[in-house]
Amino acid sequence: MTRVHPFLLPALVGVLLAAPTTAAAYDPPPCPSDQPPATLSVTDPKGAGSLYATHILRANVQGGEARSFSAPGARIFSEDNGNRPTLVRDSAGPLTVAAAVVIRDTETLPYQDDYSCSTTASATVDLLAPAASLFGDFRRPRYIVPARKLYSPSPDFSFTVKLATAGADQSPFTVRARRASRMKVPGRGTKAASHDYPLRDFELGDGEESRACELLCSSVTDRGFQRRIEVGAERVSRGIKVSVTTPTGLHFWAHGEERFKPTPWGVDVEVVQSGRRIARLRAAARCDSYGQSSTCRFKTVSTKL
């Protein structure tokens, strides 16, 4: 092995630093003023022309090859075709999208087959505020035997929240639920269970599966009676459905007879989207089971926001 004398190391380093390095990626010069410009447009692939916040939009560069995009306040998603990325912004107002573009033009200077120049293309569009989702399909316990004021064995509640027909808000739904073991609507001091229900593909994730209990669940007795009130949500066409399953008493035996321990309850369920409450159910009651029916005393039932 050949050794280098210590006094020769500085000179050797100088020679290495002076040696030519691999050329950097070619950066075309700016385009001349007479070069036909590239253009950039922003559209909603699933819309009818208007552009809305929360919607997935598409940028499209024509007349050149886009090297990069910028859109302050928006999220940009690259695709196989670099000239047509998708983007989304959740707030309404002006949105400016810009692209660094390389133009390759053999017609302007035909004797230079590799002629190219760099420029920028931009477009500013006004994103409209999306339409709020709609509360509906409210179901509350009803008499099955009105004359005796008897309810079904499972006197439950449910409602849906669905997207508006045009310009729908497509940001995630957040469902929050509180419960109490008294016949009283729980207050803000009660800890809330919360879960997000996304609507857009990029927020769903790969292979997303619902958990067994996303909100408020309850254990059951050996006879299948719920010990506490239960709140769940599921995705339906163009929205979600929220269900509230009420307890109807805990089964036990006393003096050889089947009896039920009362299970009063209170619940406060709200659905929030884009920072605003769009649906709410507050209820407090006590329901007692009688086998094939139930009797209920409702203290509060309200869907006011």
Buried (B, 14 or more C-beta within 10 A) or exposed (E): EEEEEEEEEEEEEEEEEEEEEEEEEEEBEEBEEEBEBBBBEBBBEEBEEEBBBBBBBBBBBEBBBBBEBEBEEBEBEEEEEBBBBBBBBBEBEEBBBBBBBBBEBEEBEEEEEEBBBBBBBEBEBEBBBBBBBBBEEEEBBEBBEEEEEBBBBBBBBBBBBBBEEEBBBBBBBBBBBBBBBEBEBBEEEEEBBBBEBBBEEEBEEEEEEEEEEBBBBBEBEEEEBBBBBBBBBEEEEBBBBBBBBBBBBBBEEEEEEEEBEBBBBBBBBBBBBBEEEBBBBBBBBBBBBBEEBBBBEBBBBEBEE
